[in-house]
Amino acid sequence: MRDMILQERNVAPLPEHKTERMVSKNAAQVKYIPKRVANPALPTYAE
C-alpha cells in the first residue's frame, strides 16, 4: 500500500503541503474504513 502511494507521488507530483494532506487523509481512510468492510465479523473500536 505504501509503495502505491509513493508511486502516485512520483507519477503526479504535487506541492508538498497538498501532497502531505492527501497522504494523511488517505492513510486515515485506509486504516479504518476498508478494515471494517473487509472484516465485518471482527470487533472494531467504533463498536
Biopython code that builds the backbone (N, CA, C, O; Angstrom):
import numpy as np
from Bio.PDB.StructureBuilder import StructureBuilder

atoms = [
    (1, "MET", "N", (0.838, -1.207, 0.000)),
    (1, "MET", "CA", (0.000, 0.000, 0.000)),
    (1, "MET", "C", (0.870, 1.252, 0.000)),
    (1, "MET", "O", (0.600, 2.200, -0.737)),
    (2, "ARG", "N", (1.912, 1.254, 0.827)),
    (2, "ARG", "CA", (2.801, 2.414, 0.871)),
    (2, "ARG", "C", (3.511, 2.590, -0.473)),
    (2, "ARG", "O", (3.715, 3.719, -0.921)),
    (3, "ASP", "N", (3.890, 1.477, -1.121)),
    (3, "ASP", "CA", (4.541, 1.583, -2.431)),
    (3, "ASP", "C", (3.613, 2.254, -3.432)),
    (3, "ASP", "O", (4.062, 3.044, -4.262)),
    (4, "MET", "N", (2.321, 1.944, -3.361)),
    (4, "MET", "CA", (1.365, 2.562, -4.287)),
    (4, "MET", "C", (1.310, 4.073, -4.077)),
    (4, "MET", "O", (1.269, 4.840, -5.039)),
    (5, "ILE", "N", (1.310, 4.490, -2.824)),
    (5, "ILE", "CA", (1.258, 5.932, -2.537)),
    (5, "ILE", "C", (2.529, 6.603, -3.050)),
    (5, "ILE", "O", (2.470, 7.679, -3.646)),
    (6, "LEU", "N", (3.670, 5.971, -2.820)),
    (6, "LEU", "CA", (4.924, 6.554, -3.298)),
    (6, "LEU", "C", (4.935, 6.629, -4.819)),
    (6, "LEU", "O", (5.407, 7.613, -5.388)),
    (7, "GLN", "N", (4.419, 5.599, -5.478)),
    (7, "GLN", "CA", (4.357, 5.623, -6.938)),
    (7, "GLN", "C", (3.494, 6.780, -7.412)),
    (7, "GLN", "O", (3.878, 7.496, -8.337)),
    (8, "GLU", "N", (2.338, 6.974, -6.796)),
    (8, "GLU", "CA", (1.460, 8.061, -7.208)),
    (8, "GLU", "C", (2.164, 9.399, -7.053)),
    (8, "GLU", "O", (2.025, 10.275, -7.906)),
    (9, "ARG", "N", (2.922, 9.565, -5.966)),
    (9, "ARG", "CA", (3.621, 10.831, -5.744)),
    (9, "ARG", "C", (4.678, 11.043, -6.830)),
    (9, "ARG", "O", (4.921, 12.173, -7.253)),
    (10, "ASN", "N", (5.304, 9.950, -7.278)),
    (10, "ASN", "CA", (6.315, 10.087, -8.331)),
    (10, "ASN", "C", (5.668, 10.362, -9.683)),
    (10, "ASN", "O", (6.200, 11.136, -10.478)),
    (11, "VAL", "N", (4.537, 9.741, -9.946)),
    (11, "VAL", "CA", (3.880, 9.908, -11.244)),
    (11, "VAL", "C", (3.282, 11.304, -11.362)),
    (11, "VAL", "O", (3.447, 11.965, -12.388)),
    (12, "ALA", "N", (2.584, 11.761, -10.311)),
    (12, "ALA", "CA", (1.927, 13.072, -10.360)),
    (12, "ALA", "C", (2.350, 13.888, -9.148)),
    (12, "ALA", "O", (1.601, 13.972, -8.174)),
    (13, "PRO", "N", (3.524, 14.485, -9.187)),
    (13, "PRO", "CA", (3.998, 15.264, -8.037)),
    (13, "PRO", "C", (3.104, 16.472, -7.786)),
    (13, "PRO", "O", (2.626, 17.111, -8.723)),
    (14, "LEU", "N", (2.887, 16.773, -6.515)),
    (14, "LEU", "CA", (2.041, 17.897, -6.122)),
    (14, "LEU", "C", (2.847, 18.787, -5.181)),
    (14, "LEU", "O", (3.884, 18.366, -4.669)),
    (15, "PRO", "N", (2.384, 20.008, -4.951)),
    (15, "PRO", "CA", (3.015, 20.838, -3.919)),
    (15, "PRO", "C", (3.059, 20.081, -2.596)),
    (15, "PRO", "O", (2.117, 19.366, -2.254)),
    (16, "GLU", "N", (4.131, 20.233, -1.868)),
    (16, "GLU", "CA", (4.394, 19.363, -0.718)),
    (16, "GLU", "C", (3.261, 19.406, 0.308)),
    (16, "GLU", "O", (2.855, 18.362, 0.819)),
    (17, "HIS", "N", (2.747, 20.598, 0.615)),
    (17, "HIS", "CA", (1.697, 20.665, 1.640)),
    (17, "HIS", "C", (0.441, 19.947, 1.160)),
    (17, "HIS", "O", (-0.224, 19.281, 1.954)),
    (18, "LYS", "N", (0.106, 20.067, -0.115)),
    (18, "LYS", "CA", (-1.089, 19.404, -0.643)),
    (18, "LYS", "C", (-0.881, 17.887, -0.647)),
    (18, "LYS", "O", (-1.795, 17.130, -0.320)),
    (19, "THR", "N", (0.326, 17.448, -1.017)),
    (19, "THR", "CA", (0.612, 16.013, -1.057)),
    (19, "THR", "C", (0.513, 15.418, 0.347)),
    (19, "THR", "O", (-0.101, 14.368, 0.536)),
    (20, "GLU", "N", (1.112, 16.080, 1.321)),
    (20, "GLU", "CA", (1.084, 15.558, 2.689)),
    (20, "GLU", "C", (-0.346, 15.446, 3.188)),
    (20, "GLU", "O", (-0.697, 14.467, 3.846)),
    (21, "ARG", "N", (-1.166, 16.424, 2.888)),
    (21, "ARG", "CA", (-2.556, 16.392, 3.360)),
    (21, "ARG", "C", (-3.300, 15.222, 2.717)),
    (21, "ARG", "O", (-4.066, 14.529, 3.386)),
    (22, "MET", "N", (-3.074, 15.001, 1.417)),
    (22, "MET", "CA", (-3.739, 13.897, 0.737)),
    (22, "MET", "C", (-3.276, 12.553, 1.296)),
    (22, "MET", "O", (-4.086, 11.655, 1.524)),
    (23, "VAL", "N", (-1.972, 12.424, 1.514)),
    (23, "VAL", "CA", (-1.443, 11.147, 2.000)),
    (23, "VAL", "C", (-1.998, 10.836, 3.383)),
    (23, "VAL", "O", (-2.415, 9.708, 3.646)),
    (24, "SER", "N", (-2.005, 11.828, 4.267)),
    (24, "SER", "CA", (-2.508, 11.577, 5.618)),
    (24, "SER", "C", (-4.006, 11.283, 5.581)),
    (24, "SER", "O", (-4.495, 10.451, 6.344)),
    (25, "LYS", "N", (-4.735, 11.965, 4.693)),
    (25, "LYS", "CA", (-6.172, 11.723, 4.579)),
    (25, "LYS", "C", (-6.417, 10.303, 4.064)),
    (25, "LYS", "O", (-7.276, 9.591, 4.583)),
    (26, "ASN", "N", (-5.661, 9.895, 3.042)),
    (26, "ASN", "CA", (-5.805, 8.545, 2.503)),
    (26, "ASN", "C", (-5.390, 7.512, 3.545)),
    (26, "ASN", "O", (-6.012, 6.455, 3.655)),
    (27, "ALA", "N", (-4.346, 7.811, 4.306)),
    (27, "ALA", "CA", (-3.879, 6.865, 5.316)),
    (27, "ALA", "C", (-4.980, 6.613, 6.344)),
    (27, "ALA", "O", (-5.173, 5.480, 6.784)),
    (28, "ALA", "N", (-5.700, 7.668, 6.726)),
    (28, "ALA", "CA", (-6.781, 7.501, 7.697)),
    (28, "ALA", "C", (-7.880, 6.615, 7.111)),
    (28, "ALA", "O", (-8.418, 5.749, 7.802)),
    (29, "GLN", "N", (-8.211, 6.830, 5.844)),
    (29, "GLN", "CA", (-9.255, 6.021, 5.220)),
    (29, "GLN", "C", (-8.797, 4.570, 5.096)),
    (29, "GLN", "O", (-9.564, 3.648, 5.372)),
    (30, "VAL", "N", (-7.561, 4.373, 4.684)),
    (30, "VAL", "CA", (-7.033, 3.018, 4.514)),
    (30, "VAL", "C", (-7.012, 2.296, 5.861)),
    (30, "VAL", "O", (-7.267, 1.094, 5.930)),
    (31, "LYS", "N", (-6.712, 3.028, 6.919)),
    (31, "LYS", "CA", (-6.560, 2.411, 8.235)),
    (31, "LYS", "C", (-7.907, 1.952, 8.797)),
    (31, "LYS", "O", (-7.992, 0.873, 9.383)),
    (32, "TYR", "N", (-8.951, 2.752, 8.627)),
    (32, "TYR", "CA", (-10.203, 2.474, 9.329)),
    (32, "TYR", "C", (-11.313, 1.919, 8.431)),
    (32, "TYR", "O", (-11.947, 0.928, 8.791)),
    (33, "ILE", "N", (-11.556, 2.524, 7.291)),
    (33, "ILE", "CA", (-12.751, 2.160, 6.516)),
    (33, "ILE", "C", (-12.641, 0.758, 5.903)),
    (33, "ILE", "O", (-13.529, -0.063, 6.135)),
    (34, "PRO", "N", (-11.585, 0.446, 5.126)),
    (34, "PRO", "CA", (-11.534, -0.877, 4.496)),
    (34, "PRO", "C", (-11.463, -2.003, 5.530)),
    (34, "PRO", "O", (-11.942, -3.107, 5.269)),
    (35, "LYS", "N", (-10.877, -1.742, 6.691)),
    (35, "LYS", "CA", (-10.767, -2.783, 7.711)),
    (35, "LYS", "C", (-12.158, -3.230, 8.149)),
    (35, "LYS", "O", (-12.388, -4.422, 8.354)),
    (36, "ARG", "N", (-13.083, -2.293, 8.292)),
    (36, "ARG", "CA", (-14.450, -2.654, 8.688)),
    (36, "ARG", "C", (-15.146, -3.416, 7.568)),
    (36, "ARG", "O", (-15.885, -4.368, 7.816)),
    (37, "VAL", "N", (-14.900, -2.984, 6.328)),
    (37, "VAL", "CA", (-15.569, -3.631, 5.197)),
    (37, "VAL", "C", (-15.007, -5.035, 4.970)),
    (37, "VAL", "O", (-15.751, -5.975, 4.693)),
    (38, "ALA", "N", (-13.680, -5.162, 5.090)),
    (38, "ALA", "CA", (-13.038, -6.438, 4.795)),
    (38, "ALA", "C", (-13.316, -7.456, 5.901)),
    (38, "ALA", "O", (-13.434, -8.650, 5.626)),
    (39, "ASN", "N", (-13.420, -6.993, 7.153)),
    (39, "ASN", "CA", (-13.603, -7.905, 8.278)),
    (39, "ASN", "C", (-14.817, -7.483, 9.116)),
    (39, "ASN", "O", (-14.654, -7.050, 10.256)),
    (40, "PRO", "N", (-16.018, -7.603, 8.571)),
    (40, "PRO", "CA", (-17.199, -7.140, 9.299)),
    (40, "PRO", "C", (-17.467, -7.946, 10.565)),
    (40, "PRO", "O", (-18.127, -7.457, 11.482)),
    (41, "ALA", "N", (-16.962, -9.177, 10.625)),
    (41, "ALA", "CA", (-17.225, -10.029, 11.783)),
    (41, "ALA", "C", (-16.317, -9.681, 12.962)),
    (41, "ALA", "O", (-16.631, -10.018, 14.103)),
    (42, "LEU", "N", (-15.195, -9.010, 12.696)),
    (42, "LEU", "CA", (-14.269, -8.685, 13.777)),
    (42, "LEU", "C", (-14.749, -7.450, 14.530)),
    (42, "LEU", "O", (-15.334, -6.550, 13.927)),
    (43, "PRO", "N", (-14.513, -7.394, 15.830)),
    (43, "PRO", "CA", (-14.899, -6.207, 16.606)),
    (43, "PRO", "C", (-14.071, -5.004, 16.170)),
    (43, "PRO", "O", (-12.903, -5.150, 15.808)),
    (44, "THR", "N", (-14.670, -3.821, 16.202)),
    (44, "THR", "CA", (-13.959, -2.599, 15.827)),
    (44, "THR", "C", (-13.991, -1.641, 16.998)),
    (44, "THR", "O", (-14.783, -1.808, 17.925)),
    (45, "TYR", "N", (-13.127, -0.632, 16.958)),
    (45, "TYR", "CA", (-13.075, 0.332, 18.054)),
    (45, "TYR", "C", (-14.365, 1.156, 18.129)),
    (45, "TYR", "O", (-14.799, 1.554, 19.210)),
    (46, "ALA", "N", (-14.963, 1.401, 16.967)),
    (46, "ALA", "CA", (-16.177, 2.223, 16.947)),
    (46, "ALA", "C", (-17.332, 1.497, 17.640)),
    (46, "ALA", "O", (-18.190, 2.141, 18.243)),
    (47, "GLU", "N", (-17.361, 0.196, 17.560)),
    (47, "GLU", "CA", (-18.430, -0.570, 18.181)),
    (47, "GLU", "C", (-17.994, -0.992, 19.571)),
    (47, "GLU", "O", (-18.750, -1.655, 20.281)),
]
sb = StructureBuilder()
sb.init_structure("model")
sb.init_model(0)
sb.init_chain("A")
sb.init_seg("    ")
for serial, (resi, resn, name, xyz) in enumerate(atoms, 1):
    if name == "N":
        sb.init_residue(resn, " ", resi, " ")
    sb.init_atom(name, np.array(xyz, "f"), 0.0, 1.0, " ", f" {name:<3s}", serial, name[0])
structure = sb.get_structure()
